[in-house]
Amino acid sequence: MLLCDAAQVAEGKLYILGGGWSMVGPDPTPSAVALKLEVAWTEIDATHHWELFLEDEDGQDVVIDTPDGPKPVEVRGDFRVAQPEGLPAGSPVDVSLAVNLGPLPLTPGRRFAWRLTIDGESQDGWQLGFTTRPLPVGPPEPS
């Protein structure tokens, strides 16, 4: 998993723009999560469901206001891999995913993490943390 400004998948490859950051803001800006997964040989031709959940430093869901009311920040989808021609038996199969996000109104000066689940399971290392910069301290207001 990698945080970046934007990502795209073409012909099985990940194309990443502005990748590898861990601080953002304080103003909301577009971002992306690039994922490169290895699917076990035994899971070829099976459909898998993935989900990304944005959590705060306490492990609580981040909730933002939407036109439909407050909603947790979540992204989900499915993937299925076929056996590539010429792949030796027993080899894992690569899957690349690019999740592009619009600007999220996150609280400045806080820590957040994207947590990945696949088929309802999550493992150590399936989190991607980042920090929002604090608001700048300006000159004092004239009295």
GUVODREN-865947 format. One record per residue (C-alpha): residue in one letter; x, y, z. Coordinates in nm, 2 decimals, always signed. Layout:
<atoms>
<atom "A", <X, Y, Z>>
...
</atoms>
This chain:
<atoms>
<atom "M", <+0.00, +0.00, +0.00>>
<atom "L", <+0.13, +0.35, -0.09>>
<atom "L", <-0.02, +0.69, -0.04>>
<atom "C", <+0.01, +0.91, -0.34>>
<atom "D", <-0.14, +1.21, -0.52>>
<atom "A", <-0.30, +1.00, -0.79>>
<atom "A", <-0.27, +0.64, -0.92>>
<atom "Q", <-0.39, +0.44, -1.23>>
<atom "V", <-0.38, +0.08, -1.33>>
<atom "A", <-0.31, +0.00, -1.70>>
<atom "E", <-0.22, -0.34, -1.83>>
<atom "G", <-0.17, -0.47, -1.48>>
<atom "K", <+0.08, -0.20, -1.39>>
<atom "L", <+0.05, +0.07, -1.13>>
<atom "Y", <+0.12, +0.42, -1.24>>
<atom "I", <+0.18, +0.65, -0.94>>
<atom "L", <+0.20, +1.03, -0.93>>
<atom "G", <+0.35, +1.19, -0.62>>
<atom "G", <+0.39, +0.87, -0.42>>
<atom "G", <+0.52, +0.80, -0.08>>
<atom "W", <+0.41, +1.08, +0.14>>
<atom "S", <+0.28, +1.06, +0.50>>
<atom "M", <+0.18, +1.43, +0.56>>
<atom "V", <-0.09, +1.62, +0.39>>
<atom "G", <-0.29, +1.94, +0.43>>
<atom "P", <-0.40, +2.11, +0.64>>
<atom "D", <-0.63, +2.20, +0.35>>
<atom "P", <-0.83, +1.91, +0.19>>
<atom "T", <-0.65, +1.78, -0.12>>
<atom "P", <-0.71, +1.49, -0.36>>
<atom "S", <-0.52, +1.17, -0.28>>
<atom "A", <-0.50, +0.81, -0.37>>
<atom "V", <-0.41, +0.47, -0.23>>
<atom "A", <-0.21, +0.24, -0.46>>
<atom "L", <-0.23, -0.13, -0.38>>
<atom "K", <-0.03, -0.42, -0.51>>
<atom "L", <-0.16, -0.75, -0.39>>
<atom "E", <-0.03, -1.10, -0.44>>
<atom "V", <-0.31, -1.36, -0.48>>
<atom "A", <-0.22, -1.72, -0.39>>
<atom "W", <-0.23, -1.98, -0.67>>
<atom "T", <-0.51, -2.16, -0.48>>
<atom "E", <-0.72, -1.84, -0.50>>
<atom "I", <-0.71, -1.81, -0.88>>
<atom "D", <-1.06, -1.77, -1.04>>
<atom "A", <-1.21, -1.68, -0.70>>
<atom "T", <-1.38, -1.35, -0.64>>
<atom "H", <-1.24, -1.14, -0.35>>
<atom "H", <-1.40, -0.84, -0.18>>
<atom "W", <-1.18, -0.56, -0.06>>
<atom "E", <-1.26, -0.26, +0.16>>
<atom "L", <-1.06, +0.04, +0.28>>
<atom "F", <-1.17, +0.22, +0.60>>
<atom "L", <-1.03, +0.55, +0.71>>
<atom "E", <-0.97, +0.56, +1.09>>
<atom "D", <-0.85, +0.82, +1.33>>
<atom "E", <-0.56, +0.77, +1.58>>
<atom "D", <-0.80, +0.60, +1.82>>
<atom "G", <-0.91, +0.34, +1.56>>
<atom "Q", <-1.25, +0.50, +1.52>>
<atom "D", <-1.41, +0.55, +1.18>>
<atom "V", <-1.37, +0.89, +1.03>>
<atom "V", <-1.71, +1.03, +0.95>>
<atom "I", <-1.77, +1.32, +0.71>>
<atom "D", <-2.08, +1.52, +0.61>>
<atom "T", <-2.22, +1.41, +0.27>>
<atom "P", <-2.54, +1.52, +0.08>>
<atom "D", <-2.69, +1.20, +0.23>>
<atom "G", <-2.59, +1.29, +0.59>>
<atom "P", <-2.29, +1.19, +0.79>>
<atom "K", <-2.11, +0.88, +0.65>>
<atom "P", <-1.79, +0.69, +0.74>>
<atom "V", <-1.51, +0.72, +0.48>>
<atom "E", <-1.50, +0.38, +0.31>>
<atom "V", <-1.42, +0.25, -0.03>>
<atom "R", <-1.49, -0.11, -0.15>>
<atom "G", <-1.48, -0.33, -0.45>>
<atom "D", <-1.42, -0.68, -0.59>>
<atom "F", <-1.14, -0.84, -0.79>>
<atom "R", <-1.09, -1.17, -0.95>>
<atom "V", <-0.77, -1.30, -1.11>>
<atom "A", <-0.73, -1.55, -1.39>>
<atom "Q", <-0.43, -1.77, -1.44>>
<atom "P", <-0.19, -1.59, -1.67>>
<atom "E", <-0.06, -1.79, -1.95>>
<atom "G", <+0.29, -1.92, -1.89>>
<atom "L", <+0.28, -1.87, -1.51>>
<atom "P", <+0.45, -2.16, -1.34>>
<atom "A", <+0.22, -2.37, -1.12>>
<atom "G", <+0.21, -2.25, -0.76>>
<atom "S", <+0.32, -1.89, -0.84>>
<atom "P", <+0.12, -1.60, -0.69>>
<atom "V", <-0.06, -1.36, -0.92>>
<atom "D", <-0.02, -0.99, -0.89>>
<atom "V", <-0.33, -0.76, -0.87>>
<atom "S", <-0.29, -0.38, -0.88>>
<atom "L", <-0.56, -0.15, -0.75>>
<atom "A", <-0.57, +0.23, -0.76>>
<atom "V", <-0.82, +0.41, -0.53>>
<atom "N", <-0.84, +0.78, -0.61>>
<atom "L", <-1.01, +1.01, -0.36>>
<atom "G", <-1.14, +1.36, -0.38>>
<atom "P", <-1.05, +1.61, -0.12>>
<atom "L", <-1.14, +1.49, +0.23>>
<atom "P", <-1.22, +1.74, +0.51>>
<atom "L", <-0.99, +1.60, +0.77>>
<atom "T", <-0.91, +1.76, +1.10>>
<atom "P", <-0.57, +1.94, +1.09>>
<atom "G", <-0.30, +1.82, +1.32>>
<atom "R", <-0.43, +1.46, +1.36>>
<atom "R", <-0.31, +1.11, +1.27>>
<atom "F", <-0.52, +0.89, +1.04>>
<atom "A", <-0.48, +0.54, +0.88>>
<atom "W", <-0.64, +0.35, +0.59>>
<atom "R", <-0.71, +0.00, +0.70>>
<atom "L", <-0.75, -0.27, +0.43>>
<atom "T", <-0.96, -0.58, +0.46>>
<atom "I", <-0.99, -0.86, +0.20>>
<atom "D", <-1.28, -1.10, +0.23>>
<atom "G", <-1.35, -0.95, +0.58>>
<atom "E", <-1.00, -1.02, +0.71>>
<atom "S", <-0.72, -0.77, +0.80>>
<atom "Q", <-0.36, -0.84, +0.90>>
<atom "D", <-0.08, -0.65, +1.06>>
<atom "G", <+0.08, -0.43, +0.79>>
<atom "W", <-0.25, -0.37, +0.61>>
<atom "Q", <-0.27, -0.02, +0.75>>
<atom "L", <-0.13, +0.30, +0.59>>
<atom "G", <-0.09, +0.59, +0.83>>
<atom "F", <-0.06, +0.96, +0.76>>
<atom "T", <-0.08, +1.29, +0.95>>
<atom "T", <-0.25, +1.61, +0.86>>
<atom "R", <-0.04, +1.92, +0.91>>
<atom "P", <-0.17, +2.17, +1.18>>
<atom "L", <-0.32, +2.49, +1.08>>
<atom "P", <-0.06, +2.77, +1.04>>
<atom "V", <-0.03, +3.01, +1.32>>
<atom "G", <-0.07, +3.36, +1.18>>
<atom "P", <+0.02, +3.70, +1.33>>
<atom "P", <-0.19, +3.82, +1.62>>
<atom "E", <-0.51, +4.00, +1.54>>
<atom "P", <-0.48, +4.38, +1.58>>
<atom "S", <-0.67, +4.51, +1.89>>
</atoms>
